[in-house]
Amino acid sequence: MATKLAPTQGRLFKNIFVCKHCKAKLRADPRKILEKKVRCRKCLKKAFRPIRKK
């Protein structure tokens, strides 16, 4: 079974969020997400959640 490397985990999950409306992935600073300063590229909404780790 493959081991999960720290650099790989950072690349896949760090600062990546998913739009709650259209499910588009977006990389942004978590502070900006909390302050609602980031909009989705597709639907222009401001509701995001962190990406799920599998």
PDB file of N, CA, C and O in Angstrom:
ATOM      1  N   MET A   1       0.836  -1.173   0.000  1.00  0.00           N
ATOM      2  CA  MET A   1       0.000   0.000   0.000  1.00  0.00           C
ATOM      3  C   MET A   1       0.885   1.242   0.000  1.00  0.00           C
ATOM      4  O   MET A   1       1.898   1.288   0.698  1.00  0.00           O
ATOM      5  N   ALA A   2       0.513   2.216  -0.759  1.00  0.00           N
ATOM      6  CA  ALA A   2       1.321   3.423  -0.895  1.00  0.00           C
ATOM      7  C   ALA A   2       1.204   4.305   0.345  1.00  0.00           C
ATOM      8  O   ALA A   2       0.150   4.379   0.977  1.00  0.00           O
ATOM      9  N   THR A   3       2.298   4.964   0.675  1.00  0.00           N
ATOM     10  CA  THR A   3       2.273   5.895   1.797  1.00  0.00           C
ATOM     11  C   THR A   3       1.889   7.277   1.292  1.00  0.00           C
ATOM     12  O   THR A   3       2.138   7.627   0.138  1.00  0.00           O
ATOM     13  N   LYS A   4       1.281   8.050   2.172  1.00  0.00           N
ATOM     14  CA  LYS A   4       0.869   9.407   1.810  1.00  0.00           C
ATOM     15  C   LYS A   4       1.984  10.369   2.203  1.00  0.00           C
ATOM     16  O   LYS A   4       2.295  10.517   3.384  1.00  0.00           O
ATOM     17  N   LEU A   5       2.570  11.009   1.232  1.00  0.00           N
ATOM     18  CA  LEU A   5       3.670  11.925   1.475  1.00  0.00           C
ATOM     19  C   LEU A   5       3.140  13.320   1.803  1.00  0.00           C
ATOM     20  O   LEU A   5       2.115  13.748   1.273  1.00  0.00           O
ATOM     21  N   ALA A   6       3.857  14.022   2.684  1.00  0.00           N
ATOM     22  CA  ALA A   6       3.443  15.360   3.106  1.00  0.00           C
ATOM     23  C   ALA A   6       3.380  16.357   1.943  1.00  0.00           C
ATOM     24  O   ALA A   6       2.414  17.116   1.870  1.00  0.00           O
ATOM     25  N   PRO A   7       4.354  16.394   1.033  1.00  0.00           N
ATOM     26  CA  PRO A   7       4.248  17.355  -0.080  1.00  0.00           C
ATOM     27  C   PRO A   7       3.037  17.079  -0.970  1.00  0.00           C
ATOM     28  O   PRO A   7       2.405  18.008  -1.473  1.00  0.00           O
ATOM     29  N   THR A   8       2.723  15.810  -1.158  1.00  0.00           N
ATOM     30  CA  THR A   8       1.573  15.461  -1.974  1.00  0.00           C
ATOM     31  C   THR A   8       0.283  15.896  -1.293  1.00  0.00           C
ATOM     32  O   THR A   8      -0.614  16.430  -1.946  1.00  0.00           O
ATOM     33  N   GLN A   9       0.183  15.675  -0.001  1.00  0.00           N
ATOM     34  CA  GLN A   9      -1.008  16.082   0.747  1.00  0.00           C
ATOM     35  C   GLN A   9      -1.200  17.591   0.676  1.00  0.00           C
ATOM     36  O   GLN A   9      -2.324  18.066   0.514  1.00  0.00           O
ATOM     37  N   GLY A  10      -0.122  18.341   0.795  1.00  0.00           N
ATOM     38  CA  GLY A  10      -0.217  19.791   0.719  1.00  0.00           C
ATOM     39  C   GLY A  10      -0.691  20.262  -0.634  1.00  0.00           C
ATOM     40  O   GLY A  10      -1.499  21.185  -0.729  1.00  0.00           O
ATOM     41  N   ARG A  11      -0.194  19.634  -1.682  1.00  0.00           N
ATOM     42  CA  ARG A  11      -0.584  20.022  -3.038  1.00  0.00           C
ATOM     43  C   ARG A  11      -2.056  19.707  -3.314  1.00  0.00           C
ATOM     44  O   ARG A  11      -2.745  20.474  -3.987  1.00  0.00           O
ATOM     45  N   LEU A  12      -2.527  18.588  -2.794  1.00  0.00           N
ATOM     46  CA  LEU A  12      -3.890  18.164  -3.090  1.00  0.00           C
ATOM     47  C   LEU A  12      -4.946  18.843  -2.231  1.00  0.00           C
ATOM     48  O   LEU A  12      -6.066  19.055  -2.698  1.00  0.00           O
ATOM     49  N   PHE A  13      -4.621  19.191  -0.981  1.00  0.00           N
ATOM     50  CA  PHE A  13      -5.650  19.640  -0.058  1.00  0.00           C
ATOM     51  C   PHE A  13      -5.437  21.030   0.529  1.00  0.00           C
ATOM     52  O   PHE A  13      -6.383  21.609   1.065  1.00  0.00           O
ATOM     53  N   LYS A  14      -4.235  21.585   0.449  1.00  0.00           N
ATOM     54  CA  LYS A  14      -3.976  22.872   1.096  1.00  0.00           C
ATOM     55  C   LYS A  14      -4.579  24.016   0.278  1.00  0.00           C
ATOM     56  O   LYS A  14      -4.314  24.138  -0.918  1.00  0.00           O
ATOM     57  N   ASN A  15      -5.380  24.839   0.922  1.00  0.00           N
ATOM     58  CA  ASN A  15      -5.985  26.037   0.340  1.00  0.00           C
ATOM     59  C   ASN A  15      -6.913  25.739  -0.837  1.00  0.00           C
ATOM     60  O   ASN A  15      -7.087  26.595  -1.704  1.00  0.00           O
ATOM     61  N   ILE A  16      -7.510  24.554  -0.890  1.00  0.00           N
ATOM     62  CA  ILE A  16      -8.454  24.231  -1.956  1.00  0.00           C
ATOM     63  C   ILE A  16      -9.846  24.140  -1.350  1.00  0.00           C
ATOM     64  O   ILE A  16     -10.064  23.466  -0.343  1.00  0.00           O
ATOM     65  N   PHE A  17     -10.778  24.831  -1.986  1.00  0.00           N
ATOM     66  CA  PHE A  17     -12.154  24.868  -1.517  1.00  0.00           C
ATOM     67  C   PHE A  17     -13.082  24.518  -2.665  1.00  0.00           C
ATOM     68  O   PHE A  17     -12.717  24.640  -3.834  1.00  0.00           O
ATOM     69  N   VAL A  18     -14.310  24.072  -2.315  1.00  0.00           N
ATOM     70  CA  VAL A  18     -15.299  23.654  -3.295  1.00  0.00           C
ATOM     71  C   VAL A  18     -16.533  24.528  -3.134  1.00  0.00           C
ATOM     72  O   VAL A  18     -17.010  24.739  -2.019  1.00  0.00           O
ATOM     73  N   CYS A  19     -17.047  25.033  -4.241  1.00  0.00           N
ATOM     74  CA  CYS A  19     -18.264  25.846  -4.220  1.00  0.00           C
ATOM     75  C   CYS A  19     -19.431  24.971  -3.787  1.00  0.00           C
ATOM     76  O   CYS A  19     -19.578  23.850  -4.273  1.00  0.00           O
ATOM     77  N   LYS A  20     -20.254  25.469  -2.888  1.00  0.00           N
ATOM     78  CA  LYS A  20     -21.390  24.691  -2.391  1.00  0.00           C
ATOM     79  C   LYS A  20     -22.527  24.619  -3.403  1.00  0.00           C
ATOM     80  O   LYS A  20     -23.412  23.772  -3.274  1.00  0.00           O
ATOM     81  N   HIS A  21     -22.519  25.489  -4.405  1.00  0.00           N
ATOM     82  CA  HIS A  21     -23.613  25.523  -5.375  1.00  0.00           C
ATOM     83  C   HIS A  21     -23.298  24.741  -6.635  1.00  0.00           C
ATOM     84  O   HIS A  21     -24.099  23.911  -7.065  1.00  0.00           O
ATOM     85  N   CYS A  22     -22.128  24.996  -7.240  1.00  0.00           N
ATOM     86  CA  CYS A  22     -21.821  24.355  -8.531  1.00  0.00           C
ATOM     87  C   CYS A  22     -20.700  23.331  -8.444  1.00  0.00           C
ATOM     88  O   CYS A  22     -20.355  22.718  -9.455  1.00  0.00           O
ATOM     89  N   LYS A  23     -20.114  23.127  -7.251  1.00  0.00           N
ATOM     90  CA  LYS A  23     -19.078  22.114  -7.007  1.00  0.00           C
ATOM     91  C   LYS A  23     -17.769  22.392  -7.736  1.00  0.00           C
ATOM     92  O   LYS A  23     -17.004  21.460  -7.985  1.00  0.00           O
ATOM     93  N   ALA A  24     -17.490  23.639  -8.083  1.00  0.00           N
ATOM     94  CA  ALA A  24     -16.234  23.997  -8.728  1.00  0.00           C
ATOM     95  C   ALA A  24     -15.134  24.080  -7.669  1.00  0.00           C
ATOM     96  O   ALA A  24     -15.372  24.546  -6.555  1.00  0.00           O
ATOM     97  N   LYS A  25     -13.918  23.623  -8.026  1.00  0.00           N
ATOM     98  CA  LYS A  25     -12.782  23.696  -7.110  1.00  0.00           C
ATOM     99  C   LYS A  25     -12.039  25.001  -7.323  1.00  0.00           C
ATOM    100  O   LYS A  25     -11.889  25.472  -8.451  1.00  0.00           O
ATOM    101  N   LEU A  26     -11.573  25.581  -6.214  1.00  0.00           N
ATOM    102  CA  LEU A  26     -10.911  26.871  -6.261  1.00  0.00           C
ATOM    103  C   LEU A  26      -9.810  26.894  -5.222  1.00  0.00           C
ATOM    104  O   LEU A  26     -10.013  26.435  -4.098  1.00  0.00           O
ATOM    105  N   ARG A  27      -8.651  27.418  -5.573  1.00  0.00           N
ATOM    106  CA  ARG A  27      -7.554  27.560  -4.613  1.00  0.00           C
ATOM    107  C   ARG A  27      -7.531  29.006  -4.141  1.00  0.00           C
ATOM    108  O   ARG A  27      -7.420  29.931  -4.947  1.00  0.00           O
ATOM    109  N   ALA A  28      -7.638  29.197  -2.813  1.00  0.00           N
ATOM    110  CA  ALA A  28      -7.654  30.549  -2.252  1.00  0.00           C
ATOM    111  C   ALA A  28      -7.177  30.499  -0.809  1.00  0.00           C
ATOM    112  O   ALA A  28      -7.123  29.436  -0.191  1.00  0.00           O
ATOM    113  N   ASP A  29      -6.835  31.658  -0.292  1.00  0.00           N
ATOM    114  CA  ASP A  29      -6.413  31.797   1.097  1.00  0.00           C
ATOM    115  C   ASP A  29      -7.619  31.577   2.019  1.00  0.00           C
ATOM    116  O   ASP A  29      -8.668  32.178   1.791  1.00  0.00           O
ATOM    117  N   PRO A  30      -7.501  30.738   3.047  1.00  0.00           N
ATOM    118  CA  PRO A  30      -8.637  30.470   3.938  1.00  0.00           C
ATOM    119  C   PRO A  30      -9.195  31.728   4.608  1.00  0.00           C
ATOM    120  O   PRO A  30     -10.397  31.812   4.861  1.00  0.00           O
ATOM    121  N   ARG A  31      -8.345  32.688   4.892  1.00  0.00           N
ATOM    122  CA  ARG A  31      -8.825  33.923   5.520  1.00  0.00           C
ATOM    123  C   ARG A  31      -9.766  34.682   4.581  1.00  0.00           C
ATOM    124  O   ARG A  31     -10.770  35.242   5.021  1.00  0.00           O
ATOM    125  N   LYS A  32      -9.435  34.698   3.284  1.00  0.00           N
ATOM    126  CA  LYS A  32     -10.295  35.380   2.317  1.00  0.00           C
ATOM    127  C   LYS A  32     -11.617  34.644   2.136  1.00  0.00           C
ATOM    128  O   LYS A  32     -12.654  35.269   1.913  1.00  0.00           O
ATOM    129  N   ILE A  33     -11.581  33.320   2.233  1.00  0.00           N
ATOM    130  CA  ILE A  33     -12.814  32.538   2.142  1.00  0.00           C
ATOM    131  C   ILE A  33     -13.735  32.879   3.314  1.00  0.00           C
ATOM    132  O   ILE A  33     -14.937  33.070   3.126  1.00  0.00           O
ATOM    133  N   LEU A  34     -13.177  32.955   4.516  1.00  0.00           N
ATOM    134  CA  LEU A  34     -13.983  33.279   5.696  1.00  0.00           C
ATOM    135  C   LEU A  34     -14.536  34.699   5.651  1.00  0.00           C
ATOM    136  O   LEU A  34     -15.632  34.955   6.149  1.00  0.00           O
ATOM    137  N   GLU A  35     -13.796  35.610   5.067  1.00  0.00           N
ATOM    138  CA  GLU A  35     -14.235  37.005   4.968  1.00  0.00           C
ATOM    139  C   GLU A  35     -15.160  37.239   3.779  1.00  0.00           C
ATOM    140  O   GLU A  35     -15.604  38.367   3.560  1.00  0.00           O
ATOM    141  N   LYS A  36     -15.461  36.189   3.002  1.00  0.00           N
ATOM    142  CA  LYS A  36     -16.350  36.252   1.828  1.00  0.00           C
ATOM    143  C   LYS A  36     -15.825  37.209   0.765  1.00  0.00           C
ATOM    144  O   LYS A  36     -16.607  37.908   0.120  1.00  0.00           O
ATOM    145  N   LYS A  37     -14.511  37.247   0.576  1.00  0.00           N
ATOM    146  CA  LYS A  37     -13.898  38.105  -0.435  1.00  0.00           C
ATOM    147  C   LYS A  37     -13.671  37.370  -1.752  1.00  0.00           C
ATOM    148  O   LYS A  37     -13.273  37.990  -2.738  1.00  0.00           O
ATOM    149  N   VAL A  38     -13.916  36.065  -1.786  1.00  0.00           N
ATOM    150  CA  VAL A  38     -13.657  35.251  -2.969  1.00  0.00           C
ATOM    151  C   VAL A  38     -14.981  34.816  -3.573  1.00  0.00           C
ATOM    152  O   VAL A  38     -15.886  34.379  -2.862  1.00  0.00           O
ATOM    153  N   ARG A  39     -15.089  34.938  -4.899  1.00  0.00           N
ATOM    154  CA  ARG A  39     -16.287  34.490  -5.604  1.00  0.00           C
ATOM    155  C   ARG A  39     -15.952  33.288  -6.485  1.00  0.00           C
ATOM    156  O   ARG A  39     -14.817  33.125  -6.932  1.00  0.00           O
ATOM    157  N   CYS A  40     -16.935  32.471  -6.719  1.00  0.00           N
ATOM    158  CA  CYS A  40     -16.779  31.323  -7.610  1.00  0.00           C
ATOM    159  C   CYS A  40     -16.660  31.813  -9.051  1.00  0.00           C
ATOM    160  O   CYS A  40     -17.337  32.762  -9.445  1.00  0.00           O
ATOM    161  N   ARG A  41     -15.801  31.167  -9.832  1.00  0.00           N
ATOM    162  CA  ARG A  41     -15.621  31.561 -11.229  1.00  0.00           C
ATOM    163  C   ARG A  41     -16.841  31.246 -12.080  1.00  0.00           C
ATOM    164  O   ARG A  41     -17.141  31.961 -13.036  1.00  0.00           O
ATOM    165  N   LYS A  42     -17.544  30.170 -11.728  1.00  0.00           N
ATOM    166  CA  LYS A  42     -18.670  29.725 -12.556  1.00  0.00           C
ATOM    167  C   LYS A  42     -19.984  30.410 -12.201  1.00  0.00           C
ATOM    168  O   LYS A  42     -20.655  30.963 -13.071  1.00  0.00           O
ATOM    169  N   CYS A  43     -20.353  30.371 -10.908  1.00  0.00           N
ATOM    170  CA  CYS A  43     -21.683  30.838 -10.521  1.00  0.00           C
ATOM    171  C   CYS A  43     -21.669  32.160  -9.748  1.00  0.00           C
ATOM    172  O   CYS A  43     -22.732  32.699  -9.441  1.00  0.00           O
ATOM    173  N   LEU A  44     -20.497  32.684  -9.432  1.00  0.00           N
ATOM    174  CA  LEU A  44     -20.323  33.968  -8.738  1.00  0.00           C
ATOM    175  C   LEU A  44     -20.877  33.998  -7.318  1.00  0.00           C
ATOM    176  O   LEU A  44     -21.125  35.077  -6.780  1.00  0.00           O
ATOM    177  N   LYS A  45     -21.075  32.829  -6.698  1.00  0.00           N
ATOM    178  CA  LYS A  45     -21.513  32.766  -5.306  1.00  0.00           C
ATOM    179  C   LYS A  45     -20.298  32.851  -4.392  1.00  0.00           C
ATOM    180  O   LYS A  45     -19.161  32.744  -4.851  1.00  0.00           O
ATOM    181  N   LYS A  46     -20.539  33.043  -3.101  1.00  0.00           N
ATOM    182  CA  LYS A  46     -19.450  33.181  -2.138  1.00  0.00           C
ATOM    183  C   LYS A  46     -19.479  32.101  -1.067  1.00  0.00           C
ATOM    184  O   LYS A  46     -18.866  32.271  -0.012  1.00  0.00           O
ATOM    185  N   ALA A  47     -20.170  31.001  -1.308  1.00  0.00           N
ATOM    186  CA  ALA A  47     -20.279  29.920  -0.331  1.00  0.00           C
ATOM    187  C   ALA A  47     -19.328  28.783  -0.714  1.00  0.00           C
ATOM    188  O   ALA A  47     -19.474  28.171  -1.771  1.00  0.00           O
ATOM    189  N   PHE A  48     -18.364  28.512   0.148  1.00  0.00           N
ATOM    190  CA  PHE A  48     -17.375  27.467  -0.108  1.00  0.00           C
ATOM    191  C   PHE A  48     -17.249  26.545   1.087  1.00  0.00           C
ATOM    192  O   PHE A  48     -17.593  26.907   2.213  1.00  0.00           O
ATOM    193  N   ARG A  49     -16.745  25.338   0.822  1.00  0.00           N
ATOM    194  CA  ARG A  49     -16.405  24.383   1.879  1.00  0.00           C
ATOM    195  C   ARG A  49     -15.026  23.833   1.563  1.00  0.00           C
ATOM    196  O   ARG A  49     -14.600  23.859   0.408  1.00  0.00           O
ATOM    197  N   PRO A  50     -14.313  23.330   2.581  1.00  0.00           N
ATOM    198  CA  PRO A  50     -13.006  22.706   2.304  1.00  0.00           C
ATOM    199  C   PRO A  50     -13.201  21.423   1.491  1.00  0.00           C
ATOM    200  O   PRO A  50     -14.244  20.775   1.577  1.00  0.00           O
ATOM    201  N   ILE A  51     -12.198  21.070   0.711  1.00  0.00           N
ATOM    202  CA  ILE A  51     -12.248  19.826  -0.054  1.00  0.00           C
ATOM    203  C   ILE A  51     -12.129  18.647   0.905  1.00  0.00           C
ATOM    204  O   ILE A  51     -11.399  18.727   1.893  1.00  0.00           O
ATOM    205  N   ARG A  52     -12.835  17.556   0.628  1.00  0.00           N
ATOM    206  CA  ARG A  52     -12.807  16.384   1.488  1.00  0.00           C
ATOM    207  C   ARG A  52     -11.578  15.549   1.208  1.00  0.00           C
ATOM    208  O   ARG A  52     -11.188  15.346   0.058  1.00  0.00           O
ATOM    209  N   LYS A  53     -10.972  15.066   2.286  1.00  0.00           N
ATOM    210  CA  LYS A  53      -9.822  14.176   2.142  1.00  0.00           C
ATOM    211  C   LYS A  53     -10.333  12.752   2.047  1.00  0.00           C
ATOM    212  O   LYS A  53     -11.116  12.312   2.890  1.00  0.00           O
ATOM    213  N   LYS A  54      -9.899  12.036   1.034  1.00  0.00           N
ATOM    214  CA  LYS A  54     -10.372  10.662   0.820  1.00  0.00           C
ATOM    215  C   LYS A  54      -9.610   9.678   1.637  1.00  0.00           C
ATOM    216  O   LYS A  54      -9.883   8.479   1.573  1.00  0.00           O
TER     217      LYS A  54
END
